[in-house]
Amino acid sequence: MELIASLKQRFEAWGEGSLSHDFQLRVIDSIKPALSMSIVIALAFYLDLKQPYWAAFAVLMMSFSTSGQAFRRALIGIPGTLIGGLAALTIFSIFPQQPIFLFPVLILYCGVCMYFLQACKVNGYFFFTISFVCLIVITTAIPYSNEVFVYALARLEETCLGMTVYAAVTLLLWRRSAWPVLQKKVSEMTDLHVELFKGQMRRVQTKSKKEVFSLQRKAFRLLDKIEELVGFAVTDSYPVWEKRNDWHSFIIHSRELVRAQLRWGWVVPELRKGYMKRCLPELDVKVRQMEARLSGLKYGFHAEHVKNMPDPIQLDHDKEALGRLPYYLQAQVIVVQEAFNEMGKLVHAILRYHCFFHDDSLEPPKPFIHKTVWELPLDFDYLVRAFQSVVIFSMAAILWFFLYPPGLDNAQFIQLGGAFSLISVFVKTHEPLRDGTFYVSAALIAIVIYVLTLQHLTTYFGLGILIFCVTFTTYFVLIKPDQVLFKLAIMLAWLSLPKFSNVQIYDFTTVLNSGMSMGLAGILASVGLYITSYPIPERHFLQTRRRFFNSAIFLLQIMPRAVSGKTSLFERIRIRACLQNFVRLPQTMLSIAERMDDSRLQISRNQVGEVIFSFELLGEALFYLFKTHMVERDVVIAKELSTLFDDWRAAKISVFKEMERNVASPDFDLAQIQTNIQRRLEGIQEAIERSNEKAEQAGHAFNQQENKVLYLLLERNRGLSNAIVEYLQASTSIDWEEWAQARF
């Protein structure tokens, strides 16, 4: 230990003042996997394990920068390996000599695992492990069906060895905790909360929504990153592990605060009305207090900070001024008041969490929003990626079963084809044809290294130095995010083609055949991914656009039945998927737009951003319209009002159907649409007044709660109609028909 500490101090002193911090981290992150791989191969040889290079694979899949990531992967990778081995034994024992049944079952199993790999953001590696191990064990045991248990046991032993060695090296040498990174991201999240609130307040004067929704996208992305970092920090930072439940509760409250600020944005137009100022005279003062409290989250994380702000900021109405208003206007005031008070409670909760994380003397906060029970994740994109994996694996299986490429190791070919189908989901890229060149280049590089070096080695010591040098060079040179697949392919080829063992025989033919097998499997995987993944971004964007409109049509059509509770199980599942689409598809469009070629766009990226922003508005409006209907479904709406809302809904459905059918933007008269919207608004407001008058004359006047529901429905419908207008205005700048002509 003293020797390690001394060497570590010398290295840090050598780099201090002469090397940049980024360069030092680059060297460190290359030394750790190289050293771990050399050690684990040596131990595997010493223990005479069946497939020594499998232990090096475990190091390869764990080689990440922070110790929390490495430890967490070890904690979920070891049980994942055990379950994957058991799955392999089960599947193989049922179809030992029947590949025509064996591989469909294996492919289906891997496809299900790939779906949940994407759905579980922090622990997705577990599902990659159980599918990858099952694949490796079965394909390795194909020529030796009586040794499948031996291979499953060997895989478990060597995975445990590789993960343990890498975790030990990470712990002892240049350990980097996820805790400082988490603190930095939380600080950024605090700044976003402040900016989002200020942006909403500026909307009162500017009426501009673009800045607000830009901040919203950043906030949700950052919260996903914080949730991931908490999962890593729990495994390498005791303060985070000790308060892990509070950290997850903090994320839930932060996410809800972002949504609450967005809901506040829907009532911002009402703040300009005179009666709102009279009924809420303290609104401006409370807004400044809220802004000061949000800004104060960045300073003074101590007990005195909590003592100075013991209660959440709450807004009260003037009872006398409120009493002079008709019920439907009273409802508007109450909605604004409740929206503000909801933000006040959430800001106060987040403040207490901030202070509690930095001061152990404080009592743990009591959450008022509890984590929802786990539900089956529903996402069409996850299904598409899993389907792509299934197609690629199926193509490899069909080629292996019917053609048996001459001179190739049959079992290795099907193993590589399956591995690439899993890697295509685990390492997401958007250039499948380039990925094929990566696999072919990696095979050629591995063959050249093998021919030039291994035939001249005579000792384990020389082999260890060679493994260290190859690994260090690969990790040091391929450092960029878009090179991760190339790095993985080189290491995969370098470790597997020679098939290191205690009895190493120089066999150029075997290595050449293995390299050809890897190149062919890589090309097959890239072609399959190209065909199934819409690699041309314009076509992918149009596909996503159609999905969005299809979800909108279904949700609006099913809404009356959903409110009455007459939907089937399948319809309820699809409703959940549609609601998730409204949140996720605009983010998907944004990532697609980033891949588009400027020369192909023929317009500025800002104009594309405006279209995507209009989808953000549409998604938010549809989501909250449905939620409002469902939350208030027990309130009876007068027949006249119900008819008006149904007519408005039918008009929106016809517009969305036109958008879904036509690639080009529909030729609508925007001025006429805006006039119709205003006419409908005025008609519904008049109908609300008439309904109140009739109810009062009949002796059962509407109360504030009933009028609040009517007002919310009116505002949600108005928000959706205005969002449609914004989309139509923004989409006229794009030549959609030109995008649709893009071909493979």
Secondary structure, DSSP 8 states (H G I E B T S, - for coil): -HHHHHHHHHHHHHHTTTS-HHHHHHHHHHHHHHHHHHHHHHHHHHTT-S-HHHHHHHHHHH--SSHHHHHHHHHHHHHHHHHHHHHHHHHHHHSTT-HHHHHHHHHHHHHHHHHHHHH-TTTHHHHHHHHHHHHHHHHHTTT-GGGHHHHHHHHHHHHHHHHHHHHHHHHHSS---SHHHHHHHHHHHHHHHHHHHHHHHHHHHH---HHHHHHHHHHHHHHHHHHHHHHHHHHH-HHHHHTHHHHHHHHHHHHHHHHHHHHHHHHGGGGGSHHHHHH-TTHHHHHHHHHHHHHHTTS--SHHHHHHS-S-------HHHHHTS-HHHHHHHHHHHHHHHHHHHHHHHHHHHHHHHH-TTS-----SS----------HHHHHHHHHHHHHHHHHHHHHHHT--TTS-HHHHHHHHHHHHHHHHHS--S-HHHHHHHHHHHHHHHHHHHHHHGGG--SHHHHHHHHHHHHHHHHHH--SGGGHHHHHHHHHHHHHTTT--SS----HHHHHHHHHHHHHHHHHHHHHHHHHS--SHHHHHHHHHHHHHHHHHHHHHHHHHHHHT---HHHHHHHHHHHHHHHHHHHHHHHHHHTS-HHHH-S-HHHHHHHHHHHHHHHHHHHHHHHHHHHTTTS---HHHHHHHHHHHHHHHHHHHHHHH-SS-----HHHHHHHHHHHHHHHHHHHHHHHHHHHHTT----HHHHHHHHHHHHHHHHHHHHHHHHHHHHTTS-HHHHHT---
